[in-house]
Amino acid sequence: MVGPPTGWNPELRYYTADGAPPLPPAAPPPPYTSAPGPGPPQGAYVGPFPPVPPFAVFHPGPPPPPPPRPAPAPAPVPDGPRTGVPTPPGFGYLYPGENTNIHVFVANYLPYETPNQEASFRIFKAYSKMTVKELITTLGGRGGNDKKCGVTECLEQGYGKWAKGSTVFRSDEAAKRTLASMGWDQQRGESRMPVWLALHWG
């Protein structure tokens, strides 16, 4: 670093080279030697991020929901649609081997009178050697006039159309015939067309 010229008197105010008076001497900066202030209290958070409340870290949260209750045991269902074969607890039932498949329209629906309509039906396995009268009784035709309680076979023609087949009432002689003798044997619904029946209640 180059020092002032020889004979330089800092107390004298020399003019600059362009003839302007010099600036007054600048005051020296004050010493920054202040006493340290009090530090943070013990346990206080010191860091670049805001403190996290203690409960957010150590709080266990809400208790877990209780486990779901087990579903109640289903009520015993009879084997037949209405009367059926009720089995006491601990009893089984040996079903006959020769059965047929029967589709039964519900709600007194007659498809051969109102074609091209959606209808509800149920499908059953029925012993092919039971009588038609037993079938009518099992399906619910237990009371009323025997001349009005019966079934009618419905013959599917395709495209929502049906033809009316044979009708048998409980009072008819044909009601004593077996399902197999009516042609409603175990081949129906397997290798042959299924049996479709409409119900008549007296």
Backbone torsions as a table, in degrees:
resi	resn	phi	psi	omega
1	MET	NA	134.5	-178.2
2	VAL	-85.5	128.5	-178.5
3	GLY	-84.6	179.6	179.4
4	PRO	-67.4	160.0	179.7
5	PRO	-64.8	160.7	-179.2
6	THR	-64.6	134.9	-179.9
7	GLY	83.5	9.5	179.7
8	TRP	-70.6	126.5	178.3
9	ASN	-108.7	111.7	-177.4
10	PRO	-68.8	-14.2	-179.4
11	GLU	-79.7	-20.1	-178.7
12	LEU	-87.9	147.3	-178.5
13	ARG	-101.3	100.1	-179.4
14	TYR	-83.5	150.0	173.9
15	TYR	-79.7	150.3	178.3
16	THR	-75.6	176.5	-176.3
17	ALA	-65.8	-27.7	179.2
18	ASP	-90.4	7.1	175.5
19	GLY	89.5	4.5	179.2
20	ALA	-84.7	147.2	177.1
21	PRO	-67.8	148.7	-178.1
22	PRO	-72.6	158.7	175.0
23	LEU	-71.5	149.6	177.6
24	PRO	-63.0	150.9	-178.6
25	PRO	-63.1	136.4	179.6
26	ALA	-73.6	143.5	178.0
27	ALA	-72.1	141.1	178.8
28	PRO	-65.7	147.2	179.1
29	PRO	-63.1	144.0	179.7
30	PRO	-69.7	150.5	177.6
31	PRO	-71.3	132.6	178.4
32	TYR	-96.3	73.2	-177.5
33	THR	-125.2	56.3	178.3
34	SER	-82.4	156.1	-179.7
35	ALA	-72.0	142.7	180.0
36	PRO	-64.6	140.9	179.0
37	GLY	-78.5	177.1	179.9
38	PRO	-68.7	139.4	179.4
39	GLY	-76.3	174.9	179.3
40	PRO	-64.8	149.7	178.0
41	PRO	-62.9	157.2	-178.0
42	GLN	-63.5	133.4	-179.6
43	GLY	87.7	-2.7	-180.0
44	ALA	-75.3	151.2	179.6
45	TYR	-75.8	131.6	176.5
46	VAL	-127.8	111.6	-179.4
47	GLY	176.2	175.2	-176.2
48	PRO	-78.2	-13.5	-175.6
49	PHE	-111.2	154.3	178.5
50	PRO	-64.6	148.7	-177.8
51	PRO	-67.3	150.8	176.9
52	VAL	-96.6	127.6	179.3
53	PRO	-56.6	143.0	-177.7
54	PRO	-59.5	-33.6	-175.8
55	PHE	-68.7	-22.9	179.8
56	ALA	-71.0	-20.2	-177.7
57	VAL	-99.3	-41.1	-171.5
58	PHE	-103.7	-7.5	-179.7
59	HIS	-71.7	129.1	-175.9
60	PRO	-71.9	-12.6	-179.1
61	GLY	86.8	178.0	-178.4
62	PRO	-68.8	153.1	179.0
63	PRO	-66.9	148.8	180.0
64	PRO	-66.1	151.5	179.2
65	PRO	-65.9	152.1	179.4
66	PRO	-66.9	151.6	179.6
67	PRO	-64.7	149.0	-179.3
68	PRO	-64.3	146.1	179.1
69	ARG	-73.5	144.1	178.3
70	PRO	-64.7	146.7	180.0
71	ALA	-65.1	142.5	178.6
72	PRO	-64.9	151.0	179.9
73	ALA	-64.8	136.5	-179.3
74	PRO	-65.4	146.4	178.5
75	ALA	-71.0	147.1	178.6
76	PRO	-62.3	136.8	-177.6
77	VAL	-109.7	129.2	177.1
78	PRO	-65.4	155.0	-176.2
79	ASP	-69.4	-37.4	-178.8
80	GLY	-89.2	170.0	-178.2
81	PRO	-69.0	-34.3	-178.5
82	ARG	-131.4	-57.2	178.1
83	THR	-89.4	-56.8	172.1
84	GLY	65.5	-166.8	177.3
85	VAL	-120.4	92.3	179.6
86	PRO	-67.4	135.0	-179.8
87	THR	-113.5	124.9	177.6
88	PRO	-64.3	163.5	177.2
89	PRO	-58.2	132.3	-179.6
90	GLY	90.2	-4.9	-179.5
91	PHE	-102.7	144.0	169.8
92	GLY	-108.0	-179.4	178.9
93	TYR	-138.2	131.7	179.0
94	LEU	-93.7	106.4	-177.4
95	TYR	-77.9	147.0	176.9
96	PRO	-63.3	155.8	-176.0
97	GLY	-84.4	-31.4	-177.4
98	GLU	-92.9	102.3	-177.8
99	ASN	-124.4	157.6	175.2
100	THR	-123.3	160.8	178.7
101	ASN	-99.8	124.2	-177.0
102	ILE	-124.2	127.1	174.5
103	HIS	-102.2	124.6	-174.4
104	VAL	-119.1	122.1	173.3
105	PHE	-72.4	143.8	-179.2
106	VAL	-109.2	171.2	176.9
107	ALA	62.5	34.8	176.4
108	ASN	53.8	37.8	-179.1
109	TYR	-85.6	131.2	178.9
110	LEU	-115.0	99.2	-172.6
111	PRO	-67.8	-25.2	-179.9
112	TYR	-74.8	-13.2	176.1
113	GLU	-95.5	-28.7	179.9
114	THR	-131.8	79.9	-178.3
115	PRO	-72.8	170.7	175.9
116	ASN	58.2	35.2	175.8
117	GLN	-125.7	143.9	175.8
118	GLU	-72.7	140.8	-177.5
119	ALA	-142.3	152.4	177.3
120	SER	-90.9	144.1	178.1
121	PHE	-149.9	163.9	176.7
122	ARG	-126.9	152.0	-178.2
123	ILE	-115.6	133.9	-178.4
124	PHE	-130.1	153.3	163.7
125	LYS	-96.8	125.7	-177.3
126	ALA	-128.2	142.6	177.6
127	TYR	-64.8	122.0	-172.9
128	SER	-72.6	-9.5	178.6
129	LYS	-104.1	7.5	172.2
130	MET	-78.0	158.0	-179.2
131	THR	-80.8	162.5	177.8
132	VAL	-65.5	-35.1	178.1
133	LYS	-63.8	-41.2	176.9
134	GLU	-63.8	-37.7	177.9
135	LEU	-63.7	-45.3	179.5
136	ILE	-60.8	-42.5	180.0
137	THR	-65.1	-42.7	-178.8
138	THR	-66.1	-33.0	179.5
139	LEU	-77.3	-6.9	175.1
140	GLY	122.3	-5.2	-180.0
141	GLY	-84.1	70.7	-174.8
142	ARG	-102.9	-21.2	-178.3
143	GLY	-123.4	-172.4	178.4
144	GLY	81.5	-162.6	-176.8
145	ASN	-84.9	124.0	-179.9
146	ASP	-62.0	-22.9	179.6
147	LYS	-80.1	-5.9	179.5
148	LYS	-119.0	-11.2	177.1
149	CYS	-92.7	117.6	-178.8
150	GLY	-170.6	-169.0	180.0
151	VAL	-135.3	152.6	174.6
152	THR	-127.5	129.2	177.3
153	GLU	-75.9	134.9	180.0
154	CYS	-110.3	125.2	-176.3
155	LEU	-101.3	116.1	-177.1
156	GLU	-72.5	127.7	-178.8
157	GLN	-105.1	-12.5	-177.6
158	GLY	96.2	155.9	178.6
159	TYR	58.1	36.6	176.3
160	GLY	77.1	10.7	-178.3
161	LYS	-107.5	146.0	-178.3
162	TRP	-133.7	151.6	173.6
163	ALA	-114.4	148.3	-179.8
164	LYS	-83.0	126.8	177.6
165	GLY	-98.9	-150.9	-177.2
166	SER	-74.7	144.1	176.9
167	THR	-114.4	133.5	-179.5
168	VAL	-129.9	124.9	174.6
169	PHE	-103.2	163.1	-177.1
170	ARG	-60.7	-28.8	-178.4
171	SER	-84.1	-8.1	-177.9
172	ASP	-75.1	153.4	175.5
173	GLU	-66.0	-30.9	179.6
174	ALA	-67.9	-15.6	178.7
175	ALA	-67.8	-17.0	178.1
176	LYS	-82.6	-10.8	-179.5
177	ARG	-75.3	156.6	177.4
178	THR	-81.8	163.6	177.8
179	LEU	-63.2	-38.6	-179.6
180	ALA	-64.0	-38.0	179.8
181	SER	-69.8	-19.0	174.8
182	MET	-84.2	-1.7	-176.5
183	GLY	90.6	5.1	179.7
184	TRP	-97.0	66.3	-175.2
185	ASP	-98.6	-171.7	-174.9
186	GLN	-71.9	-8.9	176.5
187	GLN	-81.3	-17.7	-179.7
188	ARG	-72.3	130.8	-175.8
189	GLY	86.1	-3.6	177.3
190	GLU	-114.4	-84.2	178.0
191	SER	-94.0	-11.2	178.6
192	ARG	-123.5	169.2	-178.8
193	MET	-61.3	144.8	179.5
194	PRO	-70.2	165.0	177.6
195	VAL	-88.3	127.9	174.7
196	TRP	-116.8	127.7	-177.6
197	LEU	-126.8	139.9	170.0
198	ALA	-105.5	144.0	-174.0
199	LEU	-99.5	146.7	174.1
200	HIS	-128.6	123.0	179.1
201	TRP	-111.9	134.1	179.9
202	GLY	-80.7	NA	NA
